[in-house]
Amino acid sequence: MFRKRFGAGMDRMPDFAFKMMSLMFKFRDRFFPQDRVLDEFGIQDGQVVVDYGCGPGSYIGRASKLVGAKGKVFAVDIHELAIDAINKKIAKENLNNVSGVVAKNGKCPLDNDTANLVFALDMFHMVSDSTLFLKGLNRIIKPDGVLFIDNGHQPRKQAKTKILASVAWDIVEENDRYMKCKPTK
Ligand SMILES: C[S@@+](CC[C@H](N)C(=O)[O-])C[C@H]1O[C@@H](n2cnc3c(N)ncnc32)[C@H](O)[C@@H]1O
């Protein structure tokens, strides 16, 4: 019941759960900001970066700064409320290099080979068809691009099994917070 209400394995969260989560993240980001992890990803000026499963946008300010004026950040989420929040943040913080993108029915409208780097944080546990999801990320990444993905709320072993079963990504590095993957294409 709790898992269903709060989104595990069901992709799109109920609106109420999304609003509750956004409130919790406001508190989290104020007292325990998460976005400095992006500094470890090697994001370069001018790159195209995708924040996949962006939620209310805890990472977009830092991502915007790291890619700079010539770069681009796509903040993708399956939930329209997330993209509403992203659009508000873009306007409020003048994040001119960020665009919110709705992945309707789990389908991301970005073109093939768009991104230098994709990060998908605290969301992998919500994805119901992990192979379809990971193949979708493989489609939008450039051949020399990288994916940073964390476990979400599932054991590392389970997350790794899903990644390897997709045959879309090789795990090239990992630490206790995330895995770095390269596309198999
Ligand atoms: C727990 S929130 C985390 C948000 C953000 N990544 C963070 O760490 O602050 C997970 C987000 O992933 C989104 N999500 C879940 N499944 C998705 C999918 N298949 N495609 C895109 N977004 C998805 C949810 O709508 C939700 O906004």
The ligand as a Gaussian input file, in Angstrom:
#p B3LYP/6-31G(d) Opt

LIG

0 1
 C       11.957000      10.535000      -5.666000
 S       11.821000      11.657000      -7.002000
 C       13.501000      12.213000      -7.151000
 C       13.624000      13.516000      -7.877000
 C       15.069000      13.977000      -8.100000
 N       15.789000      13.109000      -8.983000
 C       15.787000      14.112000      -6.792000
 O       16.601000      13.223000      -6.460000
 O       15.555000      15.101000      -6.092000
 C       11.644000      10.608000      -8.419000
 C       11.134000      11.312000      -9.658000
 O       11.286000      10.426000     -10.768000
 C       10.156000      10.548000     -11.600000
 N       10.028000       9.317000     -12.401000
 C        9.689000       8.072000     -11.982000
 N        9.684000       7.201000     -13.012000
 C       10.021000       7.916000     -14.114000
 C       10.200000       7.581000     -15.481000
 N       10.022000       6.331000     -15.936000
 N       10.563000       8.561000     -16.332000
 C       10.756000       9.817000     -15.884000
 N       10.609000      10.205000     -14.591000
 C       10.247000       9.262000     -13.720000
 C        9.012000      10.778000     -10.626000
 O        7.893000      11.377000     -11.254000
 C        9.663000      11.685000      -9.594000
 O        9.497000      13.042000      -9.894000

